[in-house]
């Protein structure tokens, strides 16, 4: 016979029928094993059960377990106490913490069916401790999922002030860290707790969800106090210690307190247990003096009927049952049992602990195993809903099979005798049907879309809502307390946005009507310019071509064509190379054109008005081709200025967002401060050209180009003044089209008003394109100035 030391918990102050049921279940499991021919054949288990009714009063019983001949020798050879193979219990976490060190020092296996505190998972402190119920973290995890599902964010946590309750509270606080759930209120409870200020505080803070993490006797005190103080419309979340309580649902006034939801392992039918209870003889009193020293319950149990025991709350029944069987299977493997016999020569200690940790057997369709921490890998939870409708005797629980902790699904079969008032429901039916009208529990109403939270007080669940301004958005998933700024260059958002919108890129496309119109005008300009060039080449030796500048005309016409290339780069997606080609060709070659007109105006005035006064200067000008030297010098100066300026601040593609809400205008950026040197130089040339052309206003008609050049310059000035005005008023994409049009108008001004009159004379008035005609004009001019 191998002896089991079994600890029950019936309570020193109050007889608990549920604990008494577990006490009988321990006896039933041992008797069932002893009657089995497969498990431990020809080996009997003995047991010694005592009531662990308080920490202080339990020590005589514990010391009796580990003593030999009334003496205790720690770390001594335990062969003399080999009949004690394991301890089952205790039921509570504080009780287990008190007595466990006495067994841990000699690695005596201790299997608990009710101690769920997280501390027992630490093997460095509790190396031979195992348990058949899940630790607090697993129960808290289910509660957390319920809070998330129902959007309960403002909760209270009432726990018994001991290792079990405090550990549950700490696990809950750790689990809700970095979540939207706030622990608004927490309080440790004991037998002296005054619940009146607690409920007043809950009402003042408007907390509608209360987690009661306490054993059934403490939970009963909480619920009864709530009924007495008329606490209404709350949600009470029960843990497995009292979720299947059969007394509370029948209390008068229980309907008023609100909804009760619980987390519990669903009741499991234990075949033969009811027959065992009914077949047991009367329960005798345990009131001899020796047993009272061991803290055993002194009660009159003879008045209990079998149905009182079978109908009692069945919490932890399977945990008790599986704990006994786990030890039996470990002993079976230790003794190498098989073929109807066991090896009795093997001493169970210390080998049974190793076999217990390796447990792997099936019990009532459950695979009994333990992880490295001694915690069970089997079992699952159900969500219990207290049905408070009907008369008190008709009230019961609706139990929904939840998922287990290891992502498996079980189908549970329960006999009618065990089922009683349990009804198993589908998850969606329970969550969305029965519980759809439950109260909310929020410190602050959730913000509307586009509003950020602003903390209002110490709790993150209490906040004010502020709308996010334009150009920002709020991402409630990433950070609901921050309005995130959009990327100004590529994104936009309106007030109260939850995301940024991509800006629509705008630029003048080649296919747009305005672009097509300008490009057709440019190609027409190139065609006209080429035609004029050909016409002048054919009539190169005629007086009109010579008076227009001769070879200089071809330089002007060539530069005008090169300038027109810039127009095409004002359309399409702007790039850095496009931006350079917009400005550099026009700036360089237009400067050459203006320089040619300066020289042309100067030469005419010089020949007719200055040459006679300064013959030496005139001879040097003619000898060294002063006109070409001047044009070359102007071109080189402008080239150096452009290279110098654009090497430090070249034109670049950039995006215009200012002044636009949802658009992104692609354009070229030119530094006006740095490029102004080139523009000023070009402007000075224009001014010089205007001065010389004005001085020659009274020259012979065919040599008098002052009016043409002056008109060209006035048209040029008017064009760029209009463009500058529009540029400072409007900054949309069409400003690029206007810029291209201004360039084209500048080119047309020279072509039309300077060259076209010559073309007209060559084609339609050939009589004026003769040497004699020009000589007559000069003679007339000479006579006029003489008189």
SULMOSUL-V49155 format. One record per pair of residues at least 6 apart in sequence whose C-alpha atoms are under 7 Angstrom apart, sorted by the first residue. I is the first residue (numbers start at 1). J is the second residue. Records with the same first field share a line. If there is no record, write none. Layout:
I->J + J
This chain:
1->43 + 44 + 45 + 46
2->44 + 45 + 46 + 83 + 84 + 85
3->45 + 46 + 47 + 83 + 84 + 85
4->45 + 46 + 47 + 48 + 84 + 85 + 86 + 87
5->47 + 48 + 49 + 65 + 84 + 86 + 87 + 88
6->47 + 48 + 49 + 50 + 87 + 88 + 89
7->49 + 50 + 51 + 52 + 88 + 89 + 90
8->23 + 49 + 50 + 51 + 52 + 89 + 90 + 91
9->19 + 51 + 52 + 53 + 91
10->16 + 19 + 20 + 51 + 53 + 297
11->53
12->53 + 54 + 297
17->309 + 312
18->312 + 313 + 314
21->309 + 312
22->317 + 320
25->321
26->320 + 321
28->273 + 276
29->321 + 324
30->45
33->39
34->44 + 45
39->332
40->332 + 337
41->340 + 341 + 342
42->341
50->294 + 296
51->295 + 296 + 297
52->58 + 295
53->295
55->95 + 98
57->295
58->294 + 295
60->293 + 294
61->294
66->72
68->81
75->106
82->349
85->348 + 349
86->108 + 109 + 110
87->109 + 110 + 111
88->110 + 111 + 112 + 323
89->110 + 111 + 112 + 113
90->96 + 112 + 114 + 115
91->112 + 113 + 114 + 115
92->114 + 115
93->115 + 116 + 117 + 163 + 164
94->162 + 163 + 164
96->115
104->126 + 127 + 128
107->127 + 128
108->128
109->128 + 129 + 353
110->128 + 129 + 130
111->129 + 130 + 131 + 323
112->130 + 131 + 132
113->131 + 132 + 133 + 316 + 319 + 320 + 323
114->133 + 316
116->133 + 134 + 135 + 136 + 164
117->135 + 136 + 163 + 164 + 167
118->135 + 136 + 167
120->126 + 129
121->373 + 374 + 375
122->373
123->373
128->353
129->374
130->374 + 375
131->374 + 375 + 376
132->319 + 322 + 323 + 375 + 376
133->319 + 376
134->375 + 376
136->168
137->171
139->263
140->172
147->153
152->440 + 441 + 442
153->180 + 181 + 182 + 441 + 442 + 461
154->181 + 182 + 183 + 184 + 207 + 441 + 442 + 443
155->182 + 183 + 184 + 207 + 208 + 209 + 210 + 441
156->183 + 184 + 185 + 186 + 207 + 209 + 210 + 211
157->185 + 186 + 187 + 210 + 211 + 212
158->186 + 187 + 188 + 189 + 211 + 212 + 213
159->165 + 166 + 169 + 187 + 188 + 189 + 212 + 213 + 214
160->188 + 189 + 190 + 213 + 214
161->188 + 189 + 190
165->213 + 214
168->213
180->461
181->461
182->459 + 460 + 461
195->225
207->441
208->234 + 235 + 440 + 441
209->234 + 235 + 236 + 441
210->235 + 236 + 237
211->236 + 237 + 238
212->219 + 237 + 238
213->238 + 239
215->241 + 242
216->241 + 242
219->242
220->248
226->257
227->253 + 254 + 257
231->257
232->256 + 257 + 258
233->256 + 257 + 258
234->257 + 258 + 259
235->258 + 259 + 260
236->259 + 260 + 261
237->260 + 261 + 262
238->261 + 262 + 263
239->262 + 263 + 264
240->262 + 263 + 264
241->315
243->262 + 263 + 264 + 384
244->313 + 315
245->313
246->313
249->388 + 395 + 396
250->392 + 393 + 395
255->388
260->385 + 386
261->383 + 384 + 385 + 386
262->383 + 384 + 385
263->381 + 382 + 383 + 384
264->381 + 382 + 383
265->380 + 381 + 382
266->381 + 382
267->314
268->318 + 414
269->414 + 415 + 418
274->310
277->306
278->306
282->302
283->301 + 302
284->301 + 302
285->298 + 299 + 300 + 301
286->298
287->298
326->356 + 359
327->356
330->352 + 355 + 356 + 359
331->348 + 352
333->355
334->348 + 351 + 352 + 355
335->342 + 343 + 344 + 346
336->342 + 343
337->343
357->370 + 374
359->368 + 369 + 370
360->367 + 368 + 369
361->367 + 368
362->368
366->378
367->378
368->378
369->376 + 377 + 378
370->376 + 377
371->377
379->404
380->403 + 404 + 405
381->401 + 402 + 403 + 404
382->399 + 400 + 401 + 402
383->399 + 400 + 401 + 402
384->397 + 398 + 399 + 400
385->397 + 398 + 399
386->396 + 397 + 398
387->395 + 396 + 397 + 398
388->395
389->395
396->421 + 422
397->421 + 422 + 423
398->422 + 423 + 424
399->422 + 423 + 424 + 425
400->424 + 425 + 426 + 427
401->424
403->409
443->461 + 462
444->461 + 462 + 463
447->465
449->496 + 498
450->467 + 468 + 473 + 474 + 496 + 497 + 498
451->465 + 466 + 467 + 468 + 474 + 496
452->465 + 466 + 467 + 468 + 474 + 480 + 481 + 482 + 483
453->463 + 464 + 465 + 466 + 480 + 481
454->463 + 464 + 465 + 481
455->462 + 463 + 464
456->462 + 463 + 464
467->496
468->474 + 483 + 495 + 496 + 497
469->495 + 496
470->493 + 494 + 495
471->485 + 486 + 492 + 493 + 494
472->483 + 484 + 485 + 486 + 493
473->483 + 484 + 485 + 493 + 496 + 497 + 498 + 499 + 500
474->480 + 482 + 483 + 484 + 497 + 498 + 499
475->498
486->492 + 500
489->655 + 657
490->502 + 503 + 664
491->500 + 501 + 502 + 503
492->500 + 501 + 502 + 503 + 661 + 662
493->500 + 501
503->662 + 663 + 664
504->662 + 663 + 664
505->663 + 664 + 665 + 666
506->663 + 664 + 665 + 666 + 733
507->572 + 573 + 665 + 666 + 733
508->571 + 572 + 733 + 734
509->571 + 572
510->516 + 571 + 572
514->737
515->571 + 737
518->741
519->568
522->564 + 744
526->561
529->557
533->554 + 557
536->545
539->545
542->769 + 770
543->769 + 770 + 771
544->758 + 769
547->703
549->600
552->596
556->593 + 596
559->589 + 590 + 593
560->590 + 747
562->585 + 589
563->585 + 586 + 589 + 590
564->744
566->581 + 582 + 583 + 585 + 586
567->582 + 740
569->578 + 581 + 582
570->582 + 736 + 737 + 740
574->653 + 666 + 667 + 668
575->653
576->651 + 652 + 653
579->651 + 652 + 653 + 668
580->651
588->638 + 639
591->635 + 682
592->631 + 635
594->685 + 686
595->631 + 634 + 685
596->631
597->689
598->688 + 689
599->627
601->689 + 692 + 693
602->692
605->692 + 695 + 696
611->618
638->678
641->678
642->678
645->674 + 675
649->671
651->668 + 669 + 670
652->668 + 669
653->667 + 668 + 669
654->666 + 667 + 668 + 669
655->664 + 665 + 666 + 667
656->664 + 665 + 666
657->663 + 664 + 665
665->732 + 733
690->710
693->706 + 709 + 710
694->706
696->704 + 706
697->704 + 706 + 707
700->777 + 778 + 781
708->753 + 754
709->754
712->749 + 750 + 753
715->749
716->746 + 749
719->742
720->742
723->738 + 739 + 742
727->735
761->768 + 769
762->769
